[in-house]
């Protein structure tokens, strides 16, 4: 028997339910890899509350150094509200990691699972959200915040949109569309924010000319929200700026069943981070009832991204095994409490891990 090929992946458990769901993702990914003659070396690094005591910070330099040497990693949810006061107003660990590694694209697919109640059971869209600029105060100034108050009664915010960043996320959206339904919808508000989101729209249209095989249309963000509810099957890949993408992806996730089941990656051209869309849920932490579907979907996305960028079919098959195993487990009626089931986090994860060996890759 040939020796298994070994690849390294980072693991950061995070806070709240993170130490319960991230190990499930590790076990499931390991099970899928074993079916493909791969073995993952899991590089563990401290982050969040667990790091503050021994390192004096929720994001130690040693963790960043470990990520420097990796292509991909899994980041669990983290809860800066639970940190000591001195850390609460600083950038969250996730935001610091995104900025350090230039993870400019936040990719969020939204698709309903068979047998799981959904407001829009036929929805199947991917939202490509620009992740490095916009109105969010931690992403639009080199030094300091983009929000300021000239008086206690007036608050102002600076939003930044650049042609380069807009073209960059547009190319990611068109690349995704070529793998799916070959349809990209550019979402903006150029009828009101003519200069800023108008620049975003125009930059995306410039990129569209490079992809003549992809159908392109555009929508104002408010109309897009309504159309996602009314006619979700009309859409394939949505590309938009940061704030609009954040809102639309949460809406689409709920239409597909639950934000708690939504997968997500943050990526650049060279690195990708699996990070579920939901938060740390401290109210249920330690009870063994958290739903790991979101982090499992994110891990599959990360492996597929890695496989695409390495031209490695085995990694892509690992991702497919995880996706199929999650779908089969849910279809079999094995679910955590949030979906009306009785399975614990670990029981659900064990069922998915077992299913990776018998599902088509």
N, C-alpha and C positions, 0 to 999 in steps of 0.2 A: 504494500500500500504506500502511495506517495505521501511525503510529508506535507501537512497542510500549510498553505500560504498564510502568513501572519501580517496583520495590519493593525495600526494603533489608532484608538479613538479616545478622546477625552471624556471624562464624566465629572459633572459638578452637580451634586444632589440638590442644592438649594435649601429653601426653608419650607415650613408648613408641611404640606403633603409631598413635597419633593423627595425626601428620603424614603417614601413608600412607593411612589410611582416610577422614579428613575431606575431603581434596581429591577423593576419589571421589564422596562425597556432594554436594559442590559441583558437580561436572561433571554428575552425573546429574540433579540438580535443575534445573540450567541447561538441559539438553537437554529435560526435560519442560516447562519454562516456555516454551521456544521454540515448542513445538507449540501453545501457548495464547496466543500474541501477548503474552507477558510477558517481562520481562527482570529478573533479580535483580542488584542492586548488592550485592556481597559486602563487608561492612565487617569487615576483619580486625583482631583485637586480640590482644595478647600474653598468654600464660598459661602457667604451669608453669616448667620448667627454662629455656626460652628467654627468659623474662622476668626471671629472677633476676639475670643479669649486667647488662643495661642498666638495669634498674629497681630492683634491690635487693629484690625481692619477687616471689613467684610469681603474685600478682594485683595488678597496678598500679592506682592510682586512675584512670589514663587508660582502662583497660579497663572499669572499672565505669561511668565517664562515658559511654563509647561505648554500653554496654548500656542506660543510662538512656534513650537516644534511640531505642531499637529495640523492636519488639513481639516479635520472635522471634530466636533464634540457635541455632547448632549448637555444642555443647561436646564436644570430644574427650575420651577417657579421660585421666586424669592420675594420676601416681604419686608421691605425696608421700614415699614411702619413699626415693626417690632424691634428695630435696632435701637441702641442708645441714641439719645437726642443728637449727639455730635455727628452722627452718620445719616440722620433722616433727611436733611436738606441737601446732601451731596448727591452726585449722580448715582443712580442705582448700579449695582454690579453689572447688570445686563447692558445698560446704556454705555458704561465705560468700555465694556468688551466690544460692543458694536462700533464705537468710535475708534478704538485702538486698531481694530482689524478691518475697518472700512467696509462693514457689512451693509452695503447700500440697498440691498433688495430684501424686502419682506414678502415672502411668497405664501399665500394662504388659500389652499383649495377648500371648497365647500361642497360636499356631496353627501346626500342622505344614505344611511345604511339600511339594507333590507331588514324589515321587521321592527325597526326603531321608529317610533312616531316622529313625524316631521311635518311642519307647516307646508313645506314645499318639497314633497318627496321626489320630484323629478329634477331638482336643482343639481347642476354640475358645473360650477364655475371656479376659476382660479383668479384671485386678485393679486396683481403685482403692484405692490405699494412701495413708492420711493421712500427710503428709510433714513436718509442722511441730512435732509434739510426741511424746509417748510416752516410752519408756525411753531412747532414744538421748541420750547425755550432751550432745551439742552442740545439742539442740533443746528442752530442758526447763527451762532456767534463764536469766533475763535476764542475770545476772552469774555466771560460773563454771560449773563442771560439775555435773551431777546425780548424779555418783558421788563418794563420799567414804569414807574409812577412819578410823574412830575409834581403831583400833589396827592395827598391821601385820598382824594375823591376821583382821580383820573388814572386809569391804567391803560397802557399802550403795549402793543406787541408788534414785533418786527418779524415778518415771514420772508424767507429767502427761497427763491427758485432760480436755478441756473440752467442754461441750455445743456451743458455737459452732463449734469446729473439727470436731467429729464431724458436726454437721448440714451443714456446708459440704462435706465430702468425700462425704457421703451424696447431696447434690443432684447432685454431679458423676457419681456412680455411676448414679443414676436417669436422668440425662440421657443417659448412654451406653447404658443399657438400652433406652431408647425408640428408639434408632437400631439396635438389634440384636434380641435375642430377647425383650425385655420381661420379664426375670427377674433379680432381684437377690437374692444370698445375703449376709446379714450374718454376718461371721465374728468371733467373740469368745471369751472364756473366762469368762463370767459365772457359771459354776457354782463357780469358785474365786476369781477376781478380781471379786468381786461389785460393789464400788463403782466401780472404774475401768473395766473393760471392760463392766460392767453399764451404766454411764452411756453408753458408746459405743453399745451395743446399743439402749438406750432412745431416744437421740437419733436414731439411724437409723430406728427405727420411727416416730418423730414425723414425720420427713420422708416416710416411705413413704405416710402418709395423704394427702399432696399429689399422689401419683401412682397413682390407682386403676387405671390401665391396666397397671400393672406387677405381676407376681407377686412376692411377697416370702416368703423363708424365712430360716432362720438355722441356723448350725452352730458347734459348738465347734471351735477351731482344730486340735486334734489329730485329731478326726474328719474335718475338712475335708481335711487332708493325706492321710489314707487314702482318702477318697472321690475325690480328684483322681486318684489312681493307679488306683482300681478302676472308677469310673464318671465319667470326665471329661465325657462328653457330657451329663450331667445339669445342667451349670452354664453360666451365661452371663456375668454380671458379679458379681464378688466385691468387697465393700467391707469394709475392715478397718483396724485401727490400724497404726502404723508398723512395729513389729517383726514382727508376724504377716504383714503384707503383704510385707516384705522376704523372709522365708523362703518363703512360699507362691509368690511370683512366680519365685523361682529354681527351685523344684521344678517349677512348671508349664512353665517355659522348657525345662528338661531333658526333661520328658515330651514336649514338642513337637519335640525334636531336639537343641538345644544352647543353653546360655546365651549362647554367642558370637553367636547369630543373633537374639537377643531385642531388640526395639525398646522404646523408653521415652521418654516426655516428662515433664518436671516443669513444672507450670503453675499460674498464678493465674487470676484472672478477666480479666487484661489482658495477660499475657506468658506465653510458652511457650519452653522450652529443650529441644531434641532432645539426648538423651544415651543412648547405648546402655547396656545393662545390664552389659556386661562391663568388665573392667579394662584397664590399659594394656599388659599382656603384654610386659614389657621383654625377656623371653627370646627373642622372635621379632622384635623391632623392627629395622628396617633390612634385613630379608631379603626383603621384597616378597611375603610369603605370607599376610599377615593377611586374615581374612575380613571384608569390609565390609558384610555383610548387616544386622547389627545397627544400624549407623549409618544405612544406607539406610532401613531400616524406621522408625527414629526420625525421620528427616528427613521421610518421608511423613506420619507422625503429626503432626509440627509444622505442616506445610503444611495438613493437613486441619483441625486445630484453628484455624489462622489463618483459613482460608476460612469455617469455621463462625461465628467471632466477627466477621468482617468482612462476612458474607453475600456472599461472593465465590466464585461457582461455578468460576471459572478456577483458583483455588488448590486447590479440592477435586479438580478434574480432574487437576491436576498430581500430587497425592498418589496418585490412582488409577493414573495412568500409571507412577509409580515402583513401586507395589505389583505391578502386572501385569508390569512389565518384570523385576523380581526373580524372580517366580514363573516366567516364561517362560524366563529364563536358566538357572535351576536345573533346570527340567524338560527343557531341552535338553542337560543333562549338563555344562554349564560350571560348574565349581566350584573352590574353593580347596582346598589340601591337607587342611585339617581335615575336609572332607567327602569325602575320597577322590579329589579332582580334581587337575588339574595346572596350572590357571590361576593366574597371579599376581594380586595384588591389583588391579593396574592393568588386566590383561586382563579380569578379571571385571567391573570397573567400566565398561570400554569397551563390553563386550557389553550390559550393562544400559542404558547411555546410548543405544546404538543402538536398543535395543528399545523405548524410550519413544516413538519416532516411529511405530511400527507396531502398538502395542497399543491396544485400545479403552480410552478414558478413562471 
